[in-house]
Each structure stands twice: as C-alpha cells, then as structure tokens.
C-alpha cells in the first residue's frame, strides 16, 4: 500500500496581510498530479489544514475543491487530523458526510482511542493498513489541572499525558501486528530534537509537550508528524518524520526545501520511503548587508525560474543615517517591479549607533527577533535579578497559550 504524508497546509495564511491563495492552489494542483503519477492509495494530512480556527470562504473553498478532486483519483483513503491552528468544530462539521467518500476527519482528541483507530482495506475488502489518527492534543486532553503544581511537575504531566495517549493504542494494535498488518501513527506536536522556524506557534506550555522518539511505541511502523515546518527526522529515527509545510510560511524558511514523503508498505512493514520536492511558484528572498551590496543584489536578482513575483525582506547596514535611502532603493525596485515585491523593509542598522549601544549594554538585542517569552524573561531579570524566574516564565507561557486557544476557538 502506497501512502503520502503531508501536513501544515495553513490554507488562508497571510504574510504581512497578503494572501497566499495562489501559492496554496499551486501546491494542491501539484499534489493531485503527484497522487496520480505515484499511484498513491492513502493520503495522510497531519494537522493545520487551515491557518486560523475561522478560515475564510476562499480557504474553505480550496479545501473542499481539493477533496472533491482527490476523490476522483486513484487515492482511496484520505485521513485528516486537526492541528493547533485548526478549529475542532470546523473540521468535524462535515465529518459524517466526508466519511461517505472514504475521507476520515479527526478534528480533536477522543477519550476512547478506538475513535482514532482507522482500518484501511483494499478493493477486495482485505485489511492492508491501520492508522492511529491522533490530532493535536490540547492541554485539557492530556492533563488535569492541579493547583499549586510546580513547573517541573507540569512538564512531567504533559509529557506523560501525550505518551499515554499513544501507549493506549498498543493493546488494540497488537492483534494487527501478529497478523502482519503495518501500523501508522499520526501526530501534531513538538517532538524533542526538532528544528522550528519563526512561523510555528509554541504549543502546550512553552513547548513542554516535547516527547522523544523513544516515547512513541515500537509497534508503530511509521509516525507521520505535523507542526514543525521544516521536513526532518526526529532524533535520527528514519520512521518518525515531519513532512513540513508545503510553502514557506515565513522568511525564516527561505532556504528550506519543501517536500512530501511517499511510503511503501509491504509484508507488514515499511519497505521504502522517498522524498518528493514540492515545486516553488513564489520565492521568498532576504537582502541584508551594506547598502551598495544590497543594491547590487537587488539589481541582479533574477526571478525567471518562478511563475509569480518574489516577496522580499530588506535591511541595510549604514555608517550613518542616509536621508535619501528609501529613494535609492525605490529606484532599483521600480525596475524590478515585475519580478520582485518588497514586503518587509526593516529599519536600517546604523553602525555608529550600534557600536555605542554595544558599549553600553554589552550585547545588541533586535526586538523584532525576540519572542514574547524572551522579552518577559529580560524584564524579570531586570526587576528581580537575584530571583528564580522559572515559575513566572511557566505561568506566562501558559497565559500565552490560553490567549492563543481563545483566538482559535
């Protein structure tokens, strides 16, 4: 049985308030072609279908149009799980209807692991693959609140809760393993050792929900993960992987290769795994450095390999303030108007001012690059220099998570 693993579509996502609809459609069209070319029988989508819990009509239309078209391909089974960006109710609303088309949707966690265990059969009704379709596990799904618990106790309880959710499948899949039926698990979480980019929201309490590769039961022949946007293995385990996002969702992903994984299962185990590169239709590029160097790179930029204009982030370094800086840059950008669009123009770095600041505070801090937790920690260190800030940071992280869940619900 041939399986394709993808995740983190983030349909409806905007970058500096500009829609990504064209890029997402390019990916979805490519995915349909790839399913046919590779003769994929099972499509696994491991969370974050949408970028927000209240997706736009355009994003919903893209989603349902894709599902309609994929049902007309050779793909006989589609399994979609919810991510931390997804609304459980939005994903689950058409669940019964989609089930009629062999599209299984698990928007949120269930108390009974059997609700997330899906048997996949061939055209003759023979069982070929079992999928433990685990969605994003919210804090309330894996941990009961305990008044007065410490940071370490909270961390331990979250990890135990996530690991226990996966371990609950073991008694149920044991019978499949004895019959030589491969078992795949899905998940949307931050596994220990993973490499994140700027566009991922921290999930659980300050990423306390990190579990290691060894905490996934050995009964799983493959673990299809979502949440991290860079494709990667978890702790070097070949069978535990993030497929990553199909398009770069922030400028921190400009150099990332975007892929999907195609898996072949034979004789009850993972027989082959290959990585397919997703073609890029819009390039995200960064220009940073001395003014003349940036101007040269802008003038030389060639976008002919891509179908739509690139989006750029720009920041120059100056010896001293330059009154006509914007005019100089705009003159070059006007000549590149059909190839390049400036999306983020960061304030210039003035070397003289930076050297003065370094002498005063020993290190330069770019506020734009700091997370909320970093700013809060620096404030704690400034106000209470001799105190242990662990509990305060944990509480602040939990507050951020609760605010995020309120926005998505």
NORKA-V984488 format. One record per residue. N is the residue number from 0. PHI is phi in degrees with one decimal (NA if undefined). D_CENTER is the distance of its C-alpha to the mean C-alpha in Angstrom with 2 decimals. Layout:
<<N/PHI/D_CENTER> <N/PHI/D_CENTER>>
This chain:
<<0/NA/26.03> <1/-99.8/23.33> <2/-123.6/19.69> <3/-115.7/16.65> <4/-108.7/13.17> <5/-138.6/10.20> <6/-167.1/6.95> <7/52.8/4.52> <8/-69.1/7.79> <9/55.1/8.03> <10/-57.9/11.73> <11/90.5/13.98> <12/-66.4/11.96> <13/-118.7/14.61> <14/-118.0/14.98> <15/49.4/18.14> <16/69.5/19.07> <17/-104.0/19.11> <18/-71.3/17.68> <19/-110.2/15.49> <20/-55.2/17.30> <21/-64.0/19.06> <22/-67.1/16.13> <23/-64.2/14.34> <24/-65.7/17.77> <25/-58.9/18.33> <26/-65.8/15.36> <27/-63.6/16.50> <28/-65.0/20.04> <29/-63.1/19.23> <30/-62.8/17.48> <31/-60.6/20.70> <32/-64.2/22.84> <33/-66.0/21.05> <34/-57.3/21.45> <35/-69.4/25.13> <36/-64.4/25.70> <37/-90.3/24.19> <38/54.1/25.74> <39/-74.3/22.64> <40/-102.3/23.78> <41/-133.8/20.66> <42/-111.6/17.24> <43/-110.1/14.49> <44/-117.2/11.42> <45/-93.7/9.31> <46/91.9/8.14> <47/58.6/7.02> <48/-62.8/9.79> <49/-111.9/10.73> <50/-84.6/9.85> <51/-135.3/12.73> <52/-73.3/14.97> <53/-123.2/17.70> <54/-64.6/16.55> <55/-70.4/19.18> <56/-61.0/21.72> <57/-64.0/20.46> <58/-65.0/16.94> <59/-62.8/18.75> <60/-63.7/21.16> <61/-59.8/18.65> <62/-61.4/17.16> <63/-72.2/20.70> <64/-64.1/22.13> <65/-64.1/19.69> <66/-61.5/20.55> <67/-61.4/24.18> <68/-73.1/24.14> <69/-67.8/22.33> <70/-66.6/25.04> <71/-91.7/27.57> <72/-97.5/26.24> <73/-75.0/26.92> <74/-72.5/23.79> <75/-97.9/25.40> <76/-137.3/22.61> <77/-123.9/19.29> <78/-123.8/17.25> <79/-123.3/14.49> <80/-114.6/13.07> <81/-79.9/11.85> <82/-111.8/8.79> <83/-70.2/9.48> <84/-83.8/9.43> <85/-82.7/11.73> <86/-87.9/15.46> <87/-58.2/17.07> <88/-67.1/20.23> <89/-65.3/18.83> <90/-68.3/17.23> <91/-79.9/20.31> <92/-52.6/22.94> <93/-95.1/23.68> <94/-54.7/23.05> <95/-66.1/26.72> <96/-66.8/27.16> <97/-64.5/24.20> <98/-59.6/25.50> <99/-66.6/28.60> <100/-109.0/26.68> <101/61.3/25.09> <102/-107.7/21.72> <103/-97.8/20.66> <104/-119.0/18.38> <105/-119.2/17.55> <106/-74.2/16.20> <107/-145.0/17.03> <108/-69.4/18.62> <109/-120.7/22.29> <110/-69.7/25.10> <111/-103.2/26.32> <112/-59.7/24.22> <113/-65.5/26.20> <114/-68.4/24.48> <115/-105.2/21.25> <116/-96.7/23.24> <117/-122.1/23.61> <118/-92.8/26.31> <119/-114.1/26.04> <120/-117.3/29.43> <121/-82.4/30.86> <122/-62.8/33.23> <123/-93.1/36.08> <124/85.9/34.49> <125/-82.2/34.00> <126/-68.3/31.13> <127/-119.0/28.82> <128/-155.4/25.51> <129/-120.5/24.23> <130/-120.8/20.65> <131/-94.0/19.70> <132/-86.6/17.05> <133/-90.7/15.59> <134/-83.5/13.31> <135/-60.4/11.74> <136/-95.4/14.88> <137/-73.2/15.91> <138/-53.9/18.45> <139/-69.7/21.27> <140/-79.4/20.40> <141/-119.8/20.88> <142/-148.5/23.29> <143/-84.2/26.46> <144/-64.7/27.24> <145/-123.3/30.02> <146/-58.9/32.02> <147/79.3/32.63> <148/-69.1/30.30> <149/-82.0/29.41> <150/-58.5/26.13> <151/-64.0/26.57> <152/-66.8/27.47> <153/-64.1/24.46> <154/-59.4/22.16> <155/-64.1/24.13> <156/-69.0/24.12> <157/-66.3/20.35> <158/-61.5/19.94> <159/-63.4/22.94> <160/-65.2/21.70> <161/-66.5/18.44> <162/-61.5/20.52> <163/-66.8/23.26> <164/-62.2/21.18> <165/-72.3/20.47> <166/-65.0/24.05> <167/-64.5/25.47> <168/-78.6/24.76> <169/-55.0/26.96> <170/-61.4/30.33> <171/-80.6/29.25> <172/-92.6/27.93> <173/-57.4/30.89> <174/-65.9/33.08> <175/-67.8/30.69> <176/-63.6/30.56> <177/-67.5/34.37> <178/-90.4/34.47> <179/76.9/32.30> <180/-95.6/29.39> <181/-68.0/25.96> <182/-124.5/23.35> <183/-115.4/19.58> <184/-112.5/17.23> <185/-117.1/13.79> <186/-166.4/11.56> <187/-134.9/8.56> <188/-162.5/9.27> <189/-107.7/9.68> <190/-81.0/12.24> <191/-58.4/14.95> <192/93.4/15.12> <193/-74.2/11.48> <194/-105.4/10.92> <195/-97.2/8.56> <196/-121.5/8.77> <197/-66.4/10.25> <198/-86.6/7.70> <199/-83.1/5.94> <200/-77.6/8.63> <201/-66.5/10.59> <202/-118.5/11.17> <203/63.3/14.66> <204/-92.1/17.32> <205/59.2/16.24> <206/66.9/13.99> <207/-67.3/17.13> <208/-78.4/15.41> <209/-72.0/14.81> <210/-121.4/16.67> <211/-84.7/17.95> <212/-59.9/18.19> <213/-73.6/21.76> <214/-92.0/20.93> <215/-86.0/19.71> <216/-53.7/23.03> <217/-66.4/24.66> <218/-68.0/25.35> <219/-81.6/21.88> <220/-79.7/22.27> <221/-156.4/18.56> <222/-122.2/15.41> <223/-95.8/12.46> <224/-104.2/9.32> <225/-132.2/5.78> <226/121.5/3.50> <227/-82.3/4.07> <228/-90.5/3.95> <229/-100.0/7.56> <230/-64.3/9.40> <231/-169.1/11.60> <232/-85.9/14.08> <233/-101.9/14.43> <234/52.6/17.75> <235/75.9/19.07> <236/-77.8/19.11> <237/-61.4/19.20> <238/-97.1/18.42> <239/-121.7/15.32> <240/-140.8/12.27> <241/-98.1/8.57> <242/-84.0/8.72> <243/80.4/5.78> <244/-81.0/5.49> <245/-78.6/9.22> <246/-130.6/10.18> <247/-68.2/9.95> <248/-95.3/8.73> <249/-155.2/11.01> <250/-71.5/14.09> <251/-73.4/12.79> <252/-106.8/11.19> <253/-61.2/14.62> <254/-100.4/15.63> <255/-76.3/12.64> <256/-87.0/13.59> <257/-99.4/11.49> <258/-142.7/12.50> <259/-125.6/12.90> <260/-110.1/15.00> <261/-113.3/18.38> <262/-116.8/20.17> <263/-117.5/23.87> <264/-111.5/25.45> <265/-141.7/29.19> <266/52.2/31.80> <267/78.9/29.47> <268/-151.1/26.94> <269/-72.5/24.22> <270/-94.1/26.48> <271/-154.4/24.32> <272/-142.3/20.79> <273/-132.8/20.08> <274/-106.8/17.36> <275/-112.0/17.57> <276/-74.8/16.63> <277/-87.8/15.39> <278/-65.5/17.97> <279/-98.7/17.21> <280/-103.3/19.27> <281/-129.0/18.56> <282/-92.7/18.46> <283/-100.2/17.20> <284/-130.0/19.90> <285/-116.9/21.09> <286/-122.3/24.83> <287/-146.0/26.04> <288/148.5/29.47> <289/-58.5/33.17> <290/-54.5/34.17> <291/-62.9/36.10> <292/-65.6/33.40> <293/-64.2/30.80> <294/-61.9/33.41> <295/-65.2/34.08> <296/-66.7/30.47> <297/-62.5/30.09> <298/-66.0/33.34> <299/-89.7/32.42> <300/-62.8/28.94> <301/-121.0/28.95> <302/-108.7/26.47> <303/-64.6/28.50> <304/-78.6/25.97> <305/-119.9/23.57> <306/-81.8/24.44> <307/-131.2/23.56> <308/-56.9/24.12> <309/-75.0/21.78> <310/-109.1/20.40> <311/-121.8/21.55> <312/-113.9/21.24> <313/-134.1/24.68> <314/-152.3/26.49> <315/-108.3/30.00> <316/-108.9/32.13> <317/-125.4/35.73> <318/-73.8/38.88> <319/-154.4/39.88> <320/-54.0/38.91> <321/-124.3/39.48> <322/-59.8/40.67> <323/-100.7/39.95> <324/-57.2/36.52> <325/-61.2/34.78> <326/-64.1/37.62> <327/-61.4/37.37> <328/-70.7/33.67> <329/-64.6/34.14> <330/-62.8/36.94> <331/-73.7/34.74> <332/-63.9/31.80> <333/-62.6/34.29> <334/-73.2/35.22> <335/-107.0/31.58> <336/-56.1/30.92> <337/-84.0/30.28> <338/-117.1/27.84> <339/-144.1/26.06> <340/-123.1/25.07> <341/-76.1/24.78> <342/-102.9/21.87> <343/-130.2/21.96> <344/-113.5/25.33> <345/-77.8/25.20> <346/-56.5/28.59> <347/-64.5/30.60> <348/-93.8/31.12> <349/-93.4/34.87> <350/-61.3/36.00> <351/-62.2/39.13> <352/-66.2/37.36> <353/-66.3/34.71> <354/-64.0/37.48> <355/-64.6/39.26> <356/-64.9/36.23> <357/-64.5/35.61> <358/-67.1/39.17> <359/-83.5/38.81> <360/-118.8/35.59> <361/74.0/35.17> <362/-144.1/31.57> <363/-92.5/29.78> <364/-120.2/26.78> <365/-88.2/24.67> <366/-58.5/23.80> <367/-65.4/21.06> <368/-92.9/19.14> <369/-87.1/19.67> <370/-82.4/17.50> <371/-58.0/19.42> <372/-63.2/20.09> <373/-65.4/21.61> <374/-64.4/23.92> <375/-63.5/24.97> <376/-63.0/25.74> <377/-63.0/27.85> <378/-65.9/29.72> <379/-61.8/30.44> <380/-65.5/31.68> <381/-73.2/33.88> <382/-82.8/35.36> <383/-125.5/35.67> <384/-62.2/35.94> <385/-103.5/37.53> <386/-101.5/35.36> <387/-87.1/32.56> <388/-99.7/29.48> <389/-57.4/27.32> <390/-66.0/28.00> <391/-62.5/27.58> <392/-64.0/24.14> <393/-62.2/23.04> <394/-65.2/24.56> <395/-63.7/23.01> <396/-63.6/19.46> <397/-66.2/20.30> <398/-61.6/21.65> <399/-61.2/18.49> <400/-63.7/16.54> <401/-63.6/19.38> <402/-63.5/19.39> <403/-64.6/15.73> <404/-67.7/16.51> <405/-67.4/19.61> <406/-70.1/17.93> <407/-86.5/15.75> <408/-80.0/18.76>>
